Amino acid sequence: MTAQSTSTASGFAPAAAAGATPVEPFDRSTQNEIAAVTITPVAFKDPPLLNTVGVHEPYALRAIVQVTTRSGLTGLGETYGDAPHLHRLSLAADAVVGINVFDTNRLRFAVAQALTADTSQGGHGMSGMVTGSSTADRVLSPFDVAALDVQGKILGVPVSSLLGGAIRPEVAFSGYLFYKWAGHPGSGSDEFGEALTPEGIVEQARQLVDGYGFSALKLKGGVFEPDQEIAAMLALADAFPDLGLRLDPNAAWSVETSLRVAKALESSLEYLEDPTPGLAGMAEVRRGTTLPLATNMCVVSFADVKPAVEQGSIDIVLSDHHFWGGLTRSRTLGGLAESLDWGLSMHSNSHLGISLAAMVHLASATPSLSYACDTHWPWKQPDEDVVTHDLSFVDGSVLVPTGPGLGVELDVDGLAKLHEQFLESGITQRDDTGYMQRFQPDYTVASPRW
């Protein structure tokens, strides 16, 4: 059932400096204050994509956040749909009512304060693979995106302009490859079919390259013995010699195994992502290879940046506005990456059109973005979305929307359909491991596994 909040604001605001005159928000109109927040959990079909903690369930969960001002304008945000996260979103929704959409600093502090008494666990939307991100930033993210969407509609400019302006007219994405079953057990084969061998991965890559024109490819590894995944990457390098290649085993390997794989693939990859657990392990691997190391697991919040620099753990960070605090705070990460001479790419989780639009605006306005972004978009059914948009892939890239706000509008019928699907699915929290154990009861999670 759709959850709605219409309560008054919490009244929390950062204290003014001693002797300073309090500064009013940029836009003083009460018409631009948040009057209501609606949170709608949704579910959309997801193929059986394998990873080091299990396999994707038949449905992926998301939450759609609608922020409506007193003037009747509505901004859209998208985030995880796990039950604990929905609870935190509801707490935040109560706290942001009454805040001006231009006052994003106050929005951030209000969300943080609303969560101080929260004791719920889990709900990261990442099936246990990324647990160290900031809870407050994860909850803030959809409210920040929605506020920027409204700002753009008020001012008649795209969100990219609010982020400093688009410096690229289109954003390049990489094709995201997965080992996968032919279909969910009992459901027959899907359009992509089985991919459990190097040959199957190459065939999957051909489907994505032919259908979307990607100029880079990334394989989600950590599923099979390292030698089999080395063989898959070498097969991809042979089949697509002009494409940038990446491998991400989600910290499934020991330092020793990571170094062995890195040596075998040094001439074939753009970068190796999260081969081993933790900042210390990543630093040890980095000292032993010339292959750039990227992460979306050990640098996932601003608290991780300083120790990563001190230990020399990474070369590239993958941003993700869903757990870096939205678009506003993700700009800060981009600036840090530029200052630290880190490469910058963008992580992806299973997502819908609101998130794709937000990713495109952010990437277009981030000067330090140096690699094509990840996206799960090809794995989503074309007829399942919650917005109307024209975000098509041409030669692996998406044009930056130039209309006001995010450039997408809510599809009321699509939202209702996916909300009903959420209710019927019976899934309340992503659990790749539990789903795998239905078919392989002895399956266990280990990091490192090899």
MIROKE-507273 format. One line per 5 residues: for each residue x, z, y of N, C-alpha, C. Coordinates in pm, whole numbers, plus 50000, padded with zeros to 5 digits. Atoms other than C-alpha are relative to their C-alpha. Example, Ala and Ser with C-alpha at 12.3 -4.5 7.8 and 13.67 -1.06 7.14 Angstrom:
50089:50000:49881:51230:50780:49550:50090:50000:50120 | 49918:49994:49881:51367:50714:49894:49923:50073:50109
REM end
This chain:
50085:50000:49881:50000:50000:50000:50088:50000:50124 | 49925:50004:49875:50123:49921:50350:49999:50135:50068 | 49989:49874:49928:50251:50226:50535:50007:49973:50149 | 50001:50023:49856:50190:50256:50909:50023:50131:50072 | 49974:49881:49919:50316:50497:51172:49957:49973:50143
50039:50012:49859:50163:50552:51516:50023:50131:50073 | 49978:49869:49940:50303:50895:51598:50080:49988:50130 | 49925:49999:49875:50471:50994:51924:50148:50007:49972 | 49854:50000:50014:50844:50969:51981:50053:50140:49982 | 49940:49870:50026:51077:51249:51877:50051:50066:50126
49948:49942:49877:51207:51294:52231:50150:50017:50000 | 49856:49983:50009:51569:51293:52115:50071:49895:50083 | 49914:50094:49927:51826:51135:52345:50136:50065:50016 | 49867:49941:49980:52203:51179:52384:50009:50069:50135 | 49989:49925:49876:52293:51435:52648:50081:49923:50103
49925:50064:49893:52409:51302:52984:50126:50080:50029 | 49876:49932:49964:52763:51382:53096:49973:50099:50113 | 50019:49897:49897:52795:51691:53316:50008:49939:50139 | 50001:50049:49863:52702:51609:53674:49953:49858:50016 | 50042:50141:49992:52585:51258:53587:49850:49989:50017
50142:50028:49984:52251:51114:53687:49952:49924:49878 | 50048:50072:50118:52052:51013:53376:49965:49856:50034 | 50023:50143:49979:52033:50636:53342:49874:49958:49927 | 50121:50049:50062:51697:50476:53277:50032:49880:49911 | 49979:50118:50082:51667:50211:53004:49998:49874:50085
49989:50127:49928:51739:49851:53111:49864:49950:50046 | 50134:50049:49968:51373:49751:53099:49907:50121:50007 | 50075:49876:49981:51152:50026:53242:49851:49985:49968 | 50142:50022:50024:50818:49870:53151:49954:50075:49876 | 50055:49930:50116:50611:50093:52927:49938:49902:49901
50056:50101:50089:50465:49773:52785:50099:49962:49890 | 49898:50034:50098:50795:49728:52598:50040:50118:49912 | 49978:49888:50090:50778:50065:52428:49936:49972:49865 | 50054:50018:50135:50718:50074:52054:49871:50080:49986 | 50130:49935:50016:50352:50150:51988:49968:50030:49855
50030:49981:50142:50342:50117:51609:50106:49933:49915 | 49909:50057:50099:50558:50047:51307:49925:49986:49869 | 50062:50023:50131:50428:49892:50985:50109:49966:49900 | 49900:50023:50106:50637:49903:50665:49926:49951:49876 | 50068:50059:50115:50532:49678:50378:50101:49969:49891
49912:50035:50112:50715:49683:50043:49953:49873:49931 | 50033:50126:50066:50730:49346:49869:50092:49979:49880 | 49917:50037:50116:50863:49199:49543:49992:49850:49983 | 49999:50143:50026:50971:48844:49469:50082:49972:49874 | 49941:50032:50129:51082:48674:49149:50152:49987:50010
49854:50000:50003:51450:48714:49056:50045:49959:49860 | 49953:50040:50134:51638:48541:48770:50086:50109:49936 | 49917:49901:50070:51836:48738:48507:50148:49976:50027 | 49862:50017:49957:52165:48737:48696:50083:50120:49955 | 49918:49894:50059:52440:48936:48525:50107:50049:50098
49890:49941:49923:52690:49171:48689:50059:50114:49920 | 49927:49900:50078:52918:49453:48587:49921:50126:49972 | 50084:49883:50030:52639:49716:48595:49874:49963:49924 | 50117:50038:50077:52377:49513:48408:49948:49863:50035 | 50065:50129:49976:52130:49237:48493:49881:50021:50095
50113:49991:49907:51874:49167:48766:49868:50007:49925 | 50136:49990:50055:51516:49266:48686:49917:49879:50041 | 50081:50118:49968:51233:49009:48702:49956:49991:50146 | 50038:50003:49860:51155:49110:49060:50104:50074:50084 | 49917:49934:49900:51373:49195:49360:49909:50067:50102
50080:49922:49906:51242:49457:49603:50055:49989:50141 | 49963:49995:49860:51244:49436:49982:49891:50075:50076 | 50098:49940:49910:51068:49612:50269:49999:49921:50130 | 50016:50072:49875:50933:49427:50571:49956:50099:50107 | 50028:49908:49890:50936:49624:50896:49949:49920:50119
50057:50060:49879:50708:49521:51184:49997:50105:50110 | 49997:49911:49884:50773:49685:51520:49916:49935:50109 | 50092:50056:49901:50489:49630:51769:50005:50080:50129 | 49993:49934:49870:50512:49706:52141:49859:50022:50057 | 50129:49974:49934:50237:49830:52371:49938:49871:50055
50051:50128:49949:50208:49472:52502:49947:49912:49887 | 50050:50077:50114:50127:49348:52150:50101:49908:49936 | 49897:50081:50063:50455:49170:52074:50053:50072:49875 | 49951:49943:50125:50587:49221:51721:50135:49941:49963 | 49870:50042:50050:50946:49207:51597:50010:50030:49853
49989:49991:50144:51047:49167:51234:50139:50046:49956 | 49877:49959:50065:51311:49338:51021:49979:50000:49849 | 50007:50003:50148:51390:49324:50648:50110:50089:49945 | 49903:49908:50058:51566:49578:50428:49967:50022:49853 | 50022:49969:50140:51576:49730:50079:49861:50058:49978
50135:49954:50029:51251:49820:49905:49992:50111:49898 | 50001:49889:50096:51354:50109:49677:49923:50120:50056 | 50087:49891:49957:51127:50415:49687:50068:50101:50094 | 49938:49905:49906:51379:50660:49845:50025:49938:50137 | 49978:50066:49872:51461:50403:50112:49870:49985:50077
50131:50008:49934:51091:50349:50185:49963:50134:50065 | 50028:49867:49944:51058:50725:50237:50078:50021:50129 | 49918:49982:49880:51346:50724:50487:49951:49910:50113 | 50053:50090:49898:51203:50423:50668:49876:50061:50067 | 50121:49937:49946:50876:50612:50709:50036:50112:50097
49954:49895:49909:51059:50909:50863:50048:49941:50131 | 49948:50064:49880:51236:50677:51105:49889:49937:50082 | 50111:50064:49929:50915:50493:51191:49929:50098:50093 | 50061:49899:49915:50762:50815:51321:50084:50028:50124 | 49910:49960:49892:51068:50881:51535:50020:49894:50107
49969:50105:49902:51098:50544:51709:49881:49962:50087 | 50116:50029:49916:50743:50523:51845:50021:50059:50139 | 49980:49957:49862:50761:50544:52225:50131:49956:50059 | 49870:50044:49949:51115:50406:52252:49990:49856:50047 | 49996:50136:49947:51172:50097:52465:50088:49914:49911
49924:50084:50093:51292:49805:52251:50136:49960:50056 | 49869:50030:49941:51577:49747:52497:50096:50118:49990 | 49918:49878:50004:51704:50103:52450:50051:50021:49858 | 49955:49995:50140:51890:50042:52122:50089:50121:49973 | 49924:49877:50022:52120:50342:52175:49905:50114:49963
50097:49893:50030:51821:50575:52182:49936:49977:49863 | 50056:50034:50131:51677:50392:51883:50091:50052:49888 | 49904:49955:50102:51992:50467:51685:49999:50151:49986 | 49996:49853:50007:51999:50837:51776:49870:50056:49944 | 50128:49953:50052:51629:50878:51701:49992:49987:49849
50000:50020:50145:51671:50732:51353:50090:50103:49933 | 49906:49904:50059:51973:50953:51282:49940:50140:49997 | 50058:49866:49996:51789:51267:51391:49885:50013:49900 | 50114:49996:50092:51483:51177:51184:50043:50024:49857 | 49953:49991:50138:51697:51175:50870:50074:50130:49971
49920:49879:50022:51864:51513:50918:49944:50091:49892 | 50061:49913:50101:51616:51689:50689:49971:49925:49870 | 50028:50078:50120:51598:51411:50431:50089:50044:49884 | 49924:49956:50119:51703:51524:50082:49987:49901:49884 | 50017:50098:50108:51609:51214:49881:50133:49938:49962
49876:50057:50053:51876:51051:49666:49979:49855:49962 | 50006:50139:50045:51960:50690:49586:49927:49911:50098 | 50072:50094:49916:51766:50395:49716:50089:49913:50085 | 49907:50082:49925:52071:50199:49825:49970:49851:49987 | 50031:50140:50019:51923:49874:49698:50112:49921:49935
49882:50067:50054:52256:49797:49529:50028:50037:49855 | 49988:49962:50140:52201:49935:49178:50128:50077:49970 | 49885:49913:50023:52482:50186:49218:50134:49938:50028 | 49871:50065:49977:52751:49933:49310:50059:50035:50136 | 49954:49962:49868:52773:50029:49679:49923:50125:50041
50068:49872:49974:52694:50397:49737:50058:50073:50121 | 49934:49927:49893:52926:50494:50023:49963:49956:50139 | 50040:50043:49867:52753:50314:50308:49922:50111:50070 | 50066:49897:49920:52600:50519:50589:49848:49992:49985 | 50146:49998:50015:52242:50622:50516:49931:49971:50133
50064:50020:49870:52156:50635:50886:50010:49854:50043 | 49986:50141:49962:52292:50284:50941:49913:49910:49914 | 50088:50079:50086:52103:50146:50641:49855:50006:50049 | 50137:49984:49952:51778:50287:50779:49984:49938:50138 | 50007:50056:49866:51855:50181:51136:49987:49848:49999
49985:50147:49997:51922:49818:51044:49872:49922:50028 | 50118:50083:49975:51567:49674:51021:49934:50027:50135 | 50056:49967:49869:51458:49857:51337:50082:49932:50111 | 49914:50069:49904:51758:49717:51526:49968:49851:50004 | 50032:50143:50006:51681:49363:51406:49864:49973:50064
50134:50019:49944:51313:49399:51494:49999:50016:50151 | 49993:49980:49855:51395:49533:51840:50061:49879:50069 | 49938:50119:49943:51623:49238:51907:49906:49879:49994 | 50099:50107:50012:51352:49002:51782:49900:50007:50116 | 50093:49982:49888:51111:49148:52040:50069:49970:50133
49926:50027:49877:51376:49140:52313:50008:49850:50026 | 49988:50145:49984:51430:48771:52250:49869:49935:50040 | 50132:50054:49965:51057:48703:52268:49963:50033:50144 | 50028:49961:49861:51027:48894:52598:50079:49912:50097 | 49911:50072:49910:51323:48712:52755:49999:49849:49979
50004:50143:50029:51257:48374:52593:50132:49944:49955 | 49868:50045:50046:51602:48353:52430:50016:50035:49852 | 49975:49965:50139:51729:48351:52069:50083:50127:49988 | 49924:49877:50023:51880:48665:51920:50149:49976:50016 | 49858:50028:49985:52220:48496:51914:50045:50017:50145
49965:49982:49858:52213:48497:52297:50013:50147:50035 | 49992:49857:49976:52152:48872:52293:50125:50062:49940 | 49878:49952:50065:52461:48910:52074:50125:49941:50065 | 49885:50057:49930:52684:48732:52325:50000:49850:50003 | 50009:50146:49999:52584:48374:52257:50059:49938:49875
49952:50071:50119:52624:48137:51965:50125:49922:50034 | 49877:50077:49980:52977:48002:51943:50013:49889:49897 | 50007:50109:50096:52889:47775:51651:49854:49962:49982 | 50140:50042:50008:52572:47565:51625:49940:50013:49862 | 50047:49985:50137:52549:47608:51249:50091:50097:49927
49926:49898:50076:52663:47868:50996:50018:49952:49857 | 49968:50044:50135:52837:47777:50672:49981:50113:49899 | 50021:49904:50109:52743:47951:50346:50071:49951:49874 | 49939:50034:50129:52904:47963:50002:49895:50007:49890 | 50088:49995:50115:52727:47895:49675:50035:50121:49913
49977:49875:50074:52685:48222:49480:49969:49975:49853 | 50012:50028:50143:52746:48168:49107:49987:50130:49921 | 50022:49883:50085:52630:48410:48838:50001:49959:49854 | 50031:50007:50142:52663:48444:48466:49853:50041:49986 | 50141:49968:50012:52301:48446:48357:49945:49959:49865
50076:50041:50117:52064:48433:48066:49916:49878:50037 | 50082:50119:49974:51848:48122:48028:49873:50039:50077 | 50119:49949:49932:51552:48329:48145:49982:50145:49961 | 50029:49863:50039:51413:48678:48130:49941:50000:49858 | 50049:49997:50138:51345:48777:47767:49847:49991:49994
50143:50020:50016:51003:48655:47662:49938:49905:50101 | 50056:50085:49894:50966:48422:47961:50046:49855:49992 | 49951:50137:50007:51143:48105:47848:50112:49976:50099 | 49887:50035:49915:51415:47923:48038:49953:49969:50142 | 50030:50037:49861:51419:47894:48419:50070:49869:50035
49949:50131:49961:51528:47589:48618:50152:49991:49993 | 49854:50002:50005:51896:47691:48613:50052:50008:49857 | 49957:49989:50138:51916:47772:48243:50114:50100:49982 | 49896:49904:50039:52189:47967:48068:50135:49963:50060 | 49862:50020:49954:52540:48012:48211:50082:50119:49953
49923:49890:50061:52757:48228:47985:50140:49958:49962 | 49869:50055:50033:53065:48008:47944:50058:49932:50124 | 49944:50077:49887:53309:47832:48180:49925:49869:50023 | 50073:50126:49986:53123:47508:48109:49864:50023:50066 | 50129:49968:49941:52791:47672:48197:50011:50032:50149
49978:49968:49859:52931:47805:48525:50027:49874:50080 | 49974:50127:49930:53062:47460:48620:49870:49922:50019 | 50126:50071:49989:52721:47308:48549:49910:50066:50106 | 50076:49929:49898:52553:47578:48760:50052:49965:50139 | 49939:50034:49871:52798:47504:49041:49959:49860:50044
50042:50137:49965:52708:47134:49026:49857:50001:50055 | 50137:49990:49952:52341:47224:49068:49995:50050:50144 | 50001:49943:49866:52415:47434:49377:50065:49906:50102 | 49931:50091:49908:52659:47188:49533:49914:49876:50027 | 50086:50117:49982:52428:46892:49472:49875:50032:50082
50124:49965:49933:52124:47080:49600:50017:50051:50142 | 49983:49935:49870:52275:47256:49901:50123:49952:50078 | 49881:50050:49932:52609:47091:49980:50104:50104:50033 | 49904:49894:49971:52812:47412:49968:50145:49949:49994 | 49857:50034:49999:53182:47378:50054:50086:50115:49950
49929:49887:50060:53276:47713:49897:49911:50056:49889 | 50073:49945:50114:53179:47886:49571:50058:50137:49965 | 49958:49866:50039:53190:48250:49463:49934:50037:49868 | 50052:49957:50130:53151:48379:49107:49991:50151:49994 | 50017:49857:50027:53009:48723:49036:50057:50028:49861
49931:49972:50126:53252:48843:48770:49977:50142:49953 | 50012:49866:50056:53311:49170:48589:49902:50007:49885 | 50100:50006:50105:53075:49055:48314:50064:49983:49863 | 49933:50029:50126:53307:48920:48043:50148:50038:50008 | 49856:49974:50003:53666:48973:47936:50069:49921:50111
49934:50068:49888:53900:48885:48225:50050:49860:49968 | 49949:50133:50034:54053:48590:48038:49890:49894:50005 | 50111:50096:49994:53709:48426:48010:49965:49969:50145 | 50031:50025:49860:53652:48468:48383:50112:49925:50070 | 49889:50084:49951:54000:48331:48459:49974:49855:49962
50027:50136:50046:53906:48028:48250:49888:49935:50081 | 50111:50054:49921:53582:47987:48446:50050:49957:50139 | 49951:50034:49867:53765:47992:48781:50093:49878:49994 | 49913:50118:50014:54026:47742:48658:49917:49875:49975 | 50089:50114:50023:53745:47517:48535:49933:49958:50131
50058:50032:49870:53581:47539:48878:50102:49932:50091 | 49895:50060:49918:53912:47459:49048:50025:49856:49959 | 49980:50136:50049:53948:47152:48828:49882:49910:50037 | 50120:50080:49973:53590:47036:48884:49975:49981:50150 | 50026:50005:49856:53581:47111:49260:50130:50029:50077
49867:49973:49942:53939:47075:49390:49999:50018:50151 | 50003:49993:49854:53831:47056:49755:49918:50118:50052 | 50085:49889:49959:53609:47366:49759:50076:50133:49997 | 49945:49865:50002:53713:47720:49850:49934:50083:49891 | 50053:49923:50112:53675:47953:49552:50030:50148:50017
49983:49855:49995:53627:48331:49531:49949:50060:49869 | 50041:49929:50120:53587:48579:49245:49978:50147:50034 | 50036:49861:49968:53414:48919:49270:49955:50073:49874 | 50037:49925:50121:53422:49147:48961:49942:50139:50027 | 50059:49869:49966:53278:49450:49149:50078:50116:49938
49913:49889:50040:53574:49677:49069:49998:50027:49851 | 50008:49985:50145:53554:49613:48695:50137:50010:49933 | 49867:50008:50062:53932:49596:48642:50091:50114:50046 | 49893:49907:49963:54221:49838:48640:50097:49929:50094 | 49897:50060:49915:54511:49782:48878:50081:49898:49921
49917:50090:50082:54714:49628:48594:49926:49870:49969 | 50078:50119:50030:54435:49390:48494:49981:49916:50126 | 50018:50071:49874:54373:49300:48858:50123:49918:50035 | 49877:50072:49969:54736:49204:48905:50021:49881:49906 | 49988:50110:50095:54731:48992:48590:49907:49884:50038
50094:50104:49960:54421:48806:48705:50045:49933:50130 | 49953:50055:49872:54558:48765:49057:50115:49902:49979 | 49888:50090:50027:54877:48611:48921:49953:49869:49941 | 50050:50121:50065:54681:48365:48708:49924:49910:50098 | 50088:50076:49910:54462:48259:49003:50053:49988:50142
49946:49999:49863:54695:48286:49303:49989:49866:50071 | 50004:50132:49937:54692:47912:49363:49860:49939:50001 | 50134:50057:50016:54320:47868:49297:49893:50062:50089 | 50105:49927:49928:54133:48123:49513:50028:50009:50149 | 49991:49961:49859:54060:48175:49882:50031:50149:50009
49975:49856:50006:54042:48546:49806:49941:50058:49873 | 50050:49922:50112:53982:48801:49532:49929:50122:50058 | 50083:49895:49939:53703:49048:49612:49984:50119:49906 | 50021:49874:50071:53699:49412:49495:50038:49993:49853 | 49962:50005:50141:53901:49369:49176:50005:50137:49933
49979:49868:50059:53958:49743:49129:49937:50107:50089 | 50070:49899:49919:53792:50068:49244:50089:50065:50106 | 49940:49911:49901:53883:50252:49564:50107:49940:50089 | 49901:50045:49904:54109:50212:49864:50142:50007:49945 | 49864:49986:50054:54418:50340:49682:50029:49893:49896
49979:50104:50100:54372:50104:49389:50011:49863:50063 | 49992:50128:49930:54308:49810:49621:50135:49983:50069 | 49870:50007:49933:54623:49893:49816:50111:49969:49901 | 49897:50025:50102:54829:49896:49497:49996:49855:49954 | 50012:50141:50038:54693:49557:49394:50052:49911:50112
49961:50083:49886:54750:49417:49742:50152:49992:50013 | 49854:50001:49992:55117:49518:49730:50063:49910:49893 | 49944:50075:50112:55158:49323:49406:49960:49855:49993 | 50044:50139:50003:55001:48989:49498:50001:49940:50139 | 50012:50070:49873:55003:48727:49770:49856:49954:50025
50139:50041:49988:54632:48660:49709:49926:50097:50093 | 50074:49910:49911:54416:48800:49994:49894:50079:49924 | 50101:49915:50062:54195:49092:49891:49888:50026:50099 | 50120:49976:49919:53841:49120:50024:49922:50116:49942 | 50082:49891:50051:53592:49403:49996:49860:50002:50058
50133:49959:49959:53228:49489:50010:49965:50132:49932 | 50026:49876:50073:53269:49810:49811:50080:50119:50051 | 49921:49884:49958:53550:50023:49956:50011:50011:50152 | 50015:49988:49855:53500:49947:50328:49857:49958:50030 | 50143:50028:49985:53124:49976:50375:49937:50080:50112
50049:49926:49884:53095:50202:50680:50116:50016:50096 | 49895:49985:49901:53286:50274:50997:50097:50111:49962 | 49912:49892:50045:53426:50589:50835:50109:49949:49907 | 49902:50054:50095:53613:50368:50586:50111:49920:50066 | 49905:50092:49936:53801:50159:50843:50138:50063:50016
49870:49937:49976:54075:50406:50938:50081:50019:49872 | 49919:49985:50122:54179:50500:50580:50039:49866:49938 | 49964:50132:50054:54172:50132:50480:50121:49944:50072 | 49884:50045:49923:54415:50052:50760:50123:50081:49963 | 49887:49914:50031:54635:50350:50682:50061:49968:49864
49950:50027:50135:54660:50258:50314:50034:49853:49976 | 49972:50143:50018:54684:49882:50364:49923:49942:49883 | 50078:50030:50119:54398:49822:50122:49944:49858:49995 | 50074:50126:50002:54240:49493:50230:50055:49901:50102 | 49972:50107:49904:54285:49161:50408:49872:49950:50066
50127:50059:49957:53917:49067:50448:49889:50101:49977 | 50118:49915:50018:53599:49268:50503:49876:49912:50002 | 50127:50071:50002:53254:49140:50414:49896:50086:50071 | 50102:49926:49926:53002:49252:50672:49865:49984:49931 | 50137:50008:50048:52638:49315:50587:49916:50084:50093
50072:49923:49898:52402:49410:50867:49901:50097:49939 | 50095:49910:50064:52172:49579:50614:50057:50140:49980 | 49947:49864:50007:52415:49868:50576:50110:50030:50101 | 49910:49967:49889:52635:49841:50885:49922:50035:50127 | 50076:49953:49884:52349:49943:51117:49930:49892:50078
50069:50108:49930:52190:49611:51204:50095:49907:50070 | 49919:50101:49935:52313:49333:51428:50086:50058:50111 | 49926:49942:49888:52419:49547:51723:50129:50065:49952 | 49879:49932:50049:52660:49762:51521:50090:49907:49919 | 49917:50098:50071:52776:49467:51311:50092:49925:50096
49911:50059:49899:52914:49319:51633:50125:50086:50017 | 49885:49910:49990:53137:49627:51653:50096:49977:49885 | 49914:50030:50115:53266:49557:51302:50075:49870:50022 | 49932:50126:49972:53343:49201:51406:50115:50018:50096 | 49892:49973:49905:53546:49328:51699:50116:50075:49936
49895:49928:50071:53735:49572:51477:50081:49905:49910 | 49931:50095:50088:53815:49295:51227:50095:49912:50080 | 49915:50083:49915:53951:49080:51509:50122:50078:50046 | 49889:49918:49952:54164:49366:51643:50099:50032:49889 | 49916:49962:50113:54297:49455:51297:50058:49880:49927
49955:50123:50064:54366:49093:51206:49949:49989:49856 | 50068:50016:50128:54127:49120:50911:49920:49870:50002 | 50096:50107:50015:53947:48814:50786:49861:50059:49991 | 50137:49950:50000:53569:48840:50806:49907:49898:49934 | 50104:50081:50062:53295:48705:50583:49872:50083:50002
50127:49929:49999:52939:48820:50509:49946:50013:49860 | 50055:49969:50132:52796:48987:50198:49851:49966:49996 | 50141:50030:50017:52455:48904:50055:49944:50080:49883 | 50080:49946:50108:52193:49079:49845:49879:49908:49987 | 50121:50082:50012:51870:48920:49718:49915:50022:50126
50065:49984:49870:51682:48848:50041:49898:49891:50026 | 50103:50093:49955:51397:48669:50217:50039:49941:50135 | 49968:50078:49882:51372:48462:50534:50036:50080:50124 | 49965:49919:49883:51389:48745:50790:50149:50032:49997 | 49858:49969:50012:51729:48848:50658:50086:49877:50019
49921:50122:49981:51852:48489:50642:50011:49966:50148 | 49995:50028:49857:51757:48436:51005:50093:50097:50072 | 49913:49900:49936:51928:48760:51109:50146:49972:49968 | 49862:50032:50039:52242:48665:50914:50053:49881:50079 | 49957:50121:49928:52255:48323:51081:50028:50032:50146
49976:49965:49859:52218:48465:51433:50128:50082:50015 | 49880:49916:49992:52485:48729:51368:50126:49918:49978 | 49881:50080:50031:52730:48486:51211:50032:49902:50112 | 49976:50099:49893:52681:48234:51490:50064:50062:50122 | 49952:49932:49880:52770:48494:51754:50119:50091:49972
49884:49917:50037:53069:48652:51574:50126:49914:50000 | 49883:50088:49992:53392:48483:51688:50099:50017:49886 | 49898:49973:50102:53606:48649:51420:49958:49962:49860 | 50042:50043:50133:53398:48518:51127:50089:49885:49954 | 49898:50096:50040:53658:48326:50928:49975:49935:49865
50032:50057:50130:53495:48244:50592:49850:49973:49992 | 50142:50027:50025:53166:48092:50478:49934:50126:49946 | 50074:49879:50037:52900:48361:50427:49938:49987:49861 | 50072:49997:50127:52748:48465:50095:49849:49988:50026 | 50147:49995:49996:52379:48404:50025:49943:49987:49860
50075:50012:50125:52140:48455:49734:49885:49899:50013 | 50117:50083:49969:51898:48203:49889:49962:49904:49887 | 50041:50095:50104:51913:47940:49607:49931:50064:49880 | 50059:49933:50116:51800:48203:49354:49856:50044:50026 | 50136:49963:49964:51472:48268:49538:49906:49881:49976
50099:50106:50014:51157:48071:49456:49962:49946:50138 | 50026:50058:49868:51091:47826:49743:49866:50041:50061 | 50133:49969:49948:50724:47926:49771:49978:50149:50022 | 50013:49856:49981:50794:48300:49800:50079:50043:50123 | 49938:49948:49879:50861:48424:50152:49894:50069:50083
50092:49925:49915:50708:48637:50424:49997:49943:50141 | 49995:50060:49867:50783:48411:50722:49990:49848:49988 | 49991:50144:49987:50743:48053:50833:50126:49971:50081 | 49872:50028:49934:51070:47895:50940:50048:49861:49962 | 49934:50125:50035:51290:47587:50931:50148:50028:49983
49862:49961:50025:51608:47737:50791:50051:49929:49875 | 49957:50078:50115:51709:47457:50557:50152:49986:49999 | 49857:50016:50018:52059:47409:50417:50034:49850:50002 | 49950:50137:49993:52234:47086:50513:50152:50006:49994 | 49855:49995:50020:52589:47031:50386:50051:50144:49996
49958:49862:50018:52604:47400:50300:49983:50090:50120 | 50013:49922:49877:52514:47517:50650:49855:50006:50046 | 50133:49983:49942:52207:47640:50838:50013:49994:50152 | 50001:50007:49855:52138:47544:51199:49953:50132:50059 | 50038:49875:49933:52113:47842:51434:49868:49977:50073
50128:50016:49929:51750:47885:51550:50019:50015:50152 | 49988:49995:49854:51711:47822:51924:49873:50052:50067 | 50122:49945:49943:51359:47959:51971:50016:50146:50034 | 49990:49859:49961:51285:48305:52110:50011:50093:49879 | 49985:49900:50106:51390:48603:51897:50073:49943:49880
49938:50047:50123:51481:48539:51535:49968:49854:49971 | 50039:50138:50027:51303:48205:51538:49915:49985:49876 | 50091:50004:50115:51073:48297:51247:49874:50077:50036 | 50127:49932:49976:50710:48406:51242:49943:50051:49868 | 50055:49938:50120:50529:48630:50997:49896:49909:49935
50100:50069:50082:50339:48452:50719:49912:50109:49938 | 50086:49890:50043:50050:48693:50672:49959:49985:49855 | 50040:50023:50139:49935:48533:50347:50118:50022:49905 | 49881:49980:50084:50289:48527:50209:50034:50147:49985 | 49974:49856:50004:50337:48894:50298:49902:50069:49905
50101:49939:50086:50010:48988:50127:50026:49969:49853 | 49972:50041:50138:50102:48792:49814:50116:50080:49941 | 49883:49930:50052:50445:48955:49779:49980:50151:49997 | 50034:49857:50008:50304:49301:49855:49918:50027:49874 | 50079:49984:50122:50047:49257:49577:50091:49989:49877
49904:50015:50110:50332:49142:49352:50081:50128:49981 | 49930:49871:50006:50517:49464:49438:49915:50103:49927 | 50088:49901:50063:50217:49674:49336:49984:49972:49851 | 50020:50038:50140:50172:49482:49011:50127:50012:49917 | 49874:50002:50074:50542:49481:48917:50031:50134:49932
49968:49868:50053:50563:49856:48857:50143:50042:50026 | 49861:49967:49969:50922:49850:48984:50005:50074:50132 | 49990:49921:49877:51001:50117:49241:50144:50019:50047 | 49859:49985:49962:51382:50113:49243:50083:49906:49916 | 49916:50094:50072:51642:49856:49151:50082:50074:49894
49930:49934:50111:51793:49941:48812:50052:49894:49904 | 49939:50104:50085:52017:49667:48669:50043:50056:49866 | 49950:49940:50124:52161:49906:48412:49885:50031:49904 | 50114:49967:50086:51827:50034:48281:49935:49877:49941 | 50060:50124:50051:51695:49681:48249:50088:49940:49890
49909:50049:50104:52005:49572:48053:49986:50082:49872 | 50007:49913:50118:51968:49871:47821:49872:49981:49919 | 50118:50033:50079:51621:49754:47718:50035:49902:49888 | 49963:50106:50094:51793:49467:47537:50133:50028:49931 | 49875:49955:50061:52135:49623:47470:50008:50152:50018
50011:49855:49983:52069:49995:47415:50133:50072:50014 | 49870:49933:49993:52440:50078:47382:50078:49962:50126 | 49930:50044:49879:52527:49922:47720:50028:50119:50091 | 49962:49893:49908:52716:50158:47952:50075:49940:50118 | 49928:50042:49880:52861:50128:48300:50136:50067:50001
49864:49945:49989:53237:50172:48345:50072:49928:50113 | 49921:50058:49892:53458:50118:48648:50131:50077:50010 | 49989:50136:50050:53712:50001:48564:49956:49987:49855 | 50043:50028:50137:53583:49840:48245:50116:49945:49917 | 49887:50060:50071:53900:49647:48157:50130:50039:50069
REM end
